[in-house]
Amino acid sequence: MRIIFMGSAAFACPSLERLLANPADEVVGIVTQPDRPKGRRLELAPCPVKDRLGNRGIPVFTPEKVNTPESLAILGALRPDVIVVVAYGQILKPALLALPPLGCINVHGSLLPKFRGAAPIQWAVALGEQVTGVTTMFLNERMDAGDMILKRELTIAGDDTGGTLHDKLAAVGADALAETMALLRAGRAPRVPQDENAATVAPKLKKTDGRIDWTMPAQTIQNRLRAFNPWPGCQCELPAGSGRWVKILAAGMEPDGQAGPGAILSNAEAGPLVQTGAGALRLLVVQPEGKKPMPGSAFVRGYPLRAGDRAG
């Protein structure tokens, strides 16, 4: 089959590699995001897919808007049988969805219809899910709402972070895509409608999602510490009102103390102990703004907290 691949983020790279390695198919074009400013110096840098691709002799297109008549003309000239979309970053409109005769196939990092949206991996961890996975589906005009082809499950390990789970699911997604392409090639790809009543949303992460709300239970905050690693991370002001922001990289759960949420229960050698809405968290690894990560024991020596202080 002749394939156009659309992808930008690192999640898409294993799927692209799998397509390129299969002699039964031909990737005739790759569509990805334009180079964007990156780093402190805001120098233009390619997205992960373009960076991984290198020079393989395959036409690469980086339109700001993929649904324009100009883009449709370029992609139509490649005569694709199917378009594969993985973590691309733009919504495909009806004219583009109708371009390939076999349809547009997507690899999504959740067990649909749960966690539709831009950050399904992180929200699965943040909300305490035990099992997640990937779904391949036919794209339609609505976000992540198309007919499903197949699902592959993966257990979320107790020490998984958003970053580690991302890499595991990217590999599972590549395997699922290979199976999906074989079904499509044989004309046996099923179309299983999604249950709209079971649909949930996993919105794009914002930096503010990492602000710790100490009224949440300790388990919820602990889940978010894992989920939002490496980005946006979880931060608090320590102590509240000081203007001193600290990223919390690891914490351990302990029993409730006799104080309200955010209260510093102790500043012992192991690290500050902070009361939450239910239970307390010992801050085991922290990173003050502008500093390197350090154990909680080093933090309490260099940044003493007083009785009555609170985390904000």
Secondary structure, 3 states (H helix, E strand, C coil): CEEEEEECCHHHHHHHHHHHHCCCCEEEEEECCCCEEECCCCEEECCHHHHHHCCCCCCEECCCCCCCHHHHHHHHHCCCCEEEEECCCCCCCHHHHCCCCCCEEEEECCCCCCCECCCHHHHHHHCCCCEEEEEEEECCCCCCCCCEEEEEEEECCCCCCHHHHHHHHHHHHHHHHHHHHHHHHCCCCCCECCCHHHCCECCCCCHHHHECCCCCEHHHHHHHHHHCCCCCCCEEECCCCCCCEEEEEEEEEECCCCCCCCEEEECCCCCCEEECCECEEEEEEEEECCCCCEEHHHHHHHCCCCCCCECC
